Amino acid sequence: MFIAFVVVTLITIAANAIESVANFMKADWVKRNSHAVGVPDSLLPFLGFVKGAAAGGLAAGFFWRPLGIAAAVGLVLFFVLALVLHVRERVFHNIAGPIAFLALSVATLWLMLAA
């Protein structure tokens, strides 16, 4: 169980860190996806900060579990809201991304609570 916890958490950290950088850089694919659901470019740095802070919180969770759990809960809420936004705006062509990130976040949270 501990190995699964470490592997899944590291994957979640890496994925959110990459997304964070892409948001700060305002990558074309990030802008296309955010425009599709009505998120303005001005919010991308904030979203990058949230994802980066969550990745950092997950990393710190290896040493202080309550912070990791809080970061995982935050990511679960973030990606539930992202899914709600996709459904509300009827944007389904790129919904696999938020679903995958939500699945990673839920798995990380579950493993943090179980480990």
VEXSE-714115 format. One record per residue (C-alpha): x negated, y, z negated. Coordinates in Angstrom, 3 decimals, m for minus. Each point is the difference from the previous one (the first is absolute). Layout:
N
<pt><x>X</x><y>Y</y><z>Z</z></pt>
...
This chain:
115
<pt><x>0.000</x><y>0.000</y><z>0.000</z></pt>
<pt><x>m2.858</x><y>2.375</y><z>m0.805</z></pt>
<pt><x>m1.530</x><y>m0.464</y><z>3.462</z></pt>
<pt><x>3.349</x><y>0.826</y><z>1.625</z></pt>
<pt><x>0.270</x><y>3.082</y><z>m2.213</z></pt>
<pt><x>m3.440</x><y>1.238</y><z>1.057</z></pt>
<pt><x>0.443</x><y>m0.750</y><z>3.718</z></pt>
<pt><x>3.505</x><y>1.471</y><z>0.339</z></pt>
<pt><x>m0.925</x><y>3.062</y><z>m2.033</z></pt>
<pt><x>m3.127</x><y>0.622</y><z>2.092</z></pt>
<pt><x>2.032</x><y>m0.289</y><z>3.207</z></pt>
<pt><x>2.590</x><y>2.437</y><z>m1.372</z></pt>
<pt><x>m2.738</x><y>2.420</y><z>m1.052</z></pt>
<pt><x>m1.663</x><y>m0.158</y><z>3.426</z></pt>
<pt><x>3.255</x><y>0.409</y><z>1.921</z></pt>
<pt><x>1.088</x><y>3.024</y><z>m2.017</z></pt>
<pt><x>m3.470</x><y>1.558</y><z>0.091</z></pt>
<pt><x>m0.020</x><y>m0.295</y><z>3.798</z></pt>
<pt><x>3.489</x><y>1.497</y><z>0.173</z></pt>
<pt><x>m1.095</x><y>2.808</y><z>m2.312</z></pt>
<pt><x>m2.921</x><y>0.935</y><z>2.226</z></pt>
<pt><x>2.198</x><y>m0.214</y><z>3.100</z></pt>
<pt><x>2.518</x><y>2.351</y><z>m1.623</z></pt>
<pt><x>m2.702</x><y>2.521</y><z>m0.908</z></pt>
<pt><x>m1.428</x><y>m0.201</y><z>3.525</z></pt>
<pt><x>3.507</x><y>0.362</y><z>1.449</z></pt>
<pt><x>m0.671</x><y>m2.895</y><z>2.350</z></pt>
<pt><x>2.186</x><y>m0.082</y><z>3.103</z></pt>
<pt><x>1.675</x><y>m3.274</y><z>m0.941</z></pt>
<pt><x>0.801</x><y>1.351</y><z>m3.473</z></pt>
<pt><x>1.528</x><y>3.142</y><z>1.504</z></pt>
<pt><x>2.068</x><y>m2.052</y><z>2.458</z></pt>
<pt><x>1.339</x><y>m2.197</y><z>m2.789</z></pt>
<pt><x>0.730</x><y>2.906</y><z>m2.343</z></pt>
<pt><x>1.686</x><y>2.049</y><z>2.729</z></pt>
<pt><x>2.234</x><y>m2.972</y><z>0.812</z></pt>
<pt><x>1.476</x><y>0.125</y><z>m3.504</z></pt>
<pt><x>0.015</x><y>3.794</y><z>m0.284</z></pt>
<pt><x>m3.039</x><y>0.526</y><z>m2.231</z></pt>
<pt><x>m1.850</x><y>3.221</y><z>0.933</z></pt>
<pt><x>m3.776</x><y>0.104</y><z>0.484</z></pt>
<pt><x>m0.272</x><y>2.331</y><z>m2.985</z></pt>
<pt><x>0.859</x><y>m2.917</y><z>m2.322</z></pt>
<pt><x>m2.688</x><y>m2.339</y><z>1.332</z></pt>
<pt><x>m2.751</x><y>1.188</y><z>m2.378</z></pt>
<pt><x>2.348</x><y>m0.471</y><z>m2.960</z></pt>
<pt><x>0.895</x><y>m3.514</y><z>1.171</z></pt>
<pt><x>m3.706</x><y>m0.701</y><z>0.460</z></pt>
<pt><x>m0.647</x><y>1.178</y><z>m3.544</z></pt>
<pt><x>2.756</x><y>m2.243</y><z>m1.384</z></pt>
<pt><x>m1.310</x><y>m3.073</y><z>1.822</z></pt>
<pt><x>m3.588</x><y>0.787</y><z>m0.945</z></pt>
<pt><x>0.923</x><y>0.525</y><z>m3.649</z></pt>
<pt><x>1.881</x><y>m3.281</y><z>0.008</z></pt>
<pt><x>m2.990</x><y>m1.815</y><z>1.491</z></pt>
<pt><x>m2.210</x><y>1.517</y><z>m2.674</z></pt>
<pt><x>2.506</x><y>m0.961</y><z>m2.689</z></pt>
<pt><x>0.076</x><y>m3.585</y><z>1.240</z></pt>
<pt><x>m3.798</x><y>m0.106</y><z>m0.066</z></pt>
<pt><x>m0.026</x><y>1.377</y><z>m3.539</z></pt>
<pt><x>2.558</x><y>m2.667</y><z>m0.853</z></pt>
<pt><x>m2.759</x><y>m2.596</y><z>0.138</z></pt>
<pt><x>m1.386</x><y>1.648</y><z>m3.135</z></pt>
<pt><x>3.105</x><y>1.491</y><z>m1.609</z></pt>
<pt><x>3.078</x><y>m2.000</y><z>0.962</z></pt>
<pt><x>2.668</x><y>2.586</y><z>m0.985</z></pt>
<pt><x>m1.340</x><y>2.473</y><z>2.567</z></pt>
<pt><x>0.003</x><y>m2.672</y><z>2.692</z></pt>
<pt><x>3.564</x><y>m0.945</y><z>m0.855</z></pt>
<pt><x>1.073</x><y>3.647</y><z>0.165</z></pt>
<pt><x>m1.680</x><y>0.386</y><z>3.403</z></pt>
<pt><x>1.663</x><y>m3.168</y><z>1.300</z></pt>
<pt><x>3.426</x><y>1.179</y><z>m1.235</z></pt>
<pt><x>m0.613</x><y>3.332</y><z>1.722</z></pt>
<pt><x>m0.851</x><y>m1.728</y><z>3.260</z></pt>
<pt><x>3.086</x><y>m2.203</y><z>m0.187</z></pt>
<pt><x>2.183</x><y>3.089</y><z>m0.476</z></pt>
<pt><x>m1.849</x><y>1.874</y><z>2.765</z></pt>
<pt><x>0.539</x><y>m2.758</y><z>2.547</z></pt>
<pt><x>3.605</x><y>m0.649</y><z>m1.037</z></pt>
<pt><x>0.608</x><y>3.681</y><z>0.747</z></pt>
<pt><x>m1.865</x><y>m0.353</y><z>3.308</z></pt>
<pt><x>2.277</x><y>m2.883</y><z>0.953</z></pt>
<pt><x>3.086</x><y>1.972</y><z>m1.008</z></pt>
<pt><x>m1.199</x><y>2.879</y><z>2.186</z></pt>
<pt><x>m0.568</x><y>m2.337</y><z>2.960</z></pt>
<pt><x>3.472</x><y>m1.516</y><z>m0.355</z></pt>
<pt><x>1.681</x><y>3.365</y><z>m0.542</z></pt>
<pt><x>m1.633</x><y>1.397</y><z>3.139</z></pt>
<pt><x>0.598</x><y>m3.282</y><z>1.879</z></pt>
<pt><x>m3.696</x><y>m0.344</y><z>0.859</z></pt>
<pt><x>m0.594</x><y>m3.721</y><z>0.263</z></pt>
<pt><x>m2.784</x><y>m0.225</y><z>2.578</z></pt>
<pt><x>m2.672</x><y>0.591</y><z>m2.652</z></pt>
<pt><x>1.736</x><y>m1.285</y><z>m3.130</z></pt>
<pt><x>m2.403</x><y>m2.947</y><z>m0.255</z></pt>
<pt><x>m2.642</x><y>2.318</y><z>m1.479</z></pt>
<pt><x>1.992</x><y>1.099</y><z>m3.046</z></pt>
<pt><x>1.271</x><y>m3.556</y><z>m0.477</z></pt>
<pt><x>m3.557</x><y>m1.359</y><z>m0.015</z></pt>
<pt><x>m1.198</x><y>2.697</y><z>m2.395</z></pt>
<pt><x>2.984</x><y>m0.607</y><z>m2.271</z></pt>
<pt><x>m0.699</x><y>m3.733</y><z>m0.001</z></pt>
<pt><x>m3.638</x><y>0.613</y><z>m0.934</z></pt>
<pt><x>1.034</x><y>2.428</y><z>m2.728</z></pt>
<pt><x>2.565</x><y>m2.389</y><z>m1.481</z></pt>
<pt><x>m2.479</x><y>m2.879</y><z>0.110</z></pt>
<pt><x>m2.649</x><y>2.129</y><z>m1.686</z></pt>
<pt><x>2.409</x><y>1.102</y><z>m2.703</z></pt>
<pt><x>1.178</x><y>m3.554</y><z>m0.621</z></pt>
<pt><x>m3.561</x><y>m1.311</y><z>m0.207</z></pt>
<pt><x>m1.042</x><y>2.833</y><z>m2.335</z></pt>
<pt><x>2.870</x><y>m0.829</y><z>m2.307</z></pt>
<pt><x>m0.690</x><y>m3.733</y><z>0.173</z></pt>
<pt><x>m3.791</x><y>0.079</y><z>m0.329</z></pt>
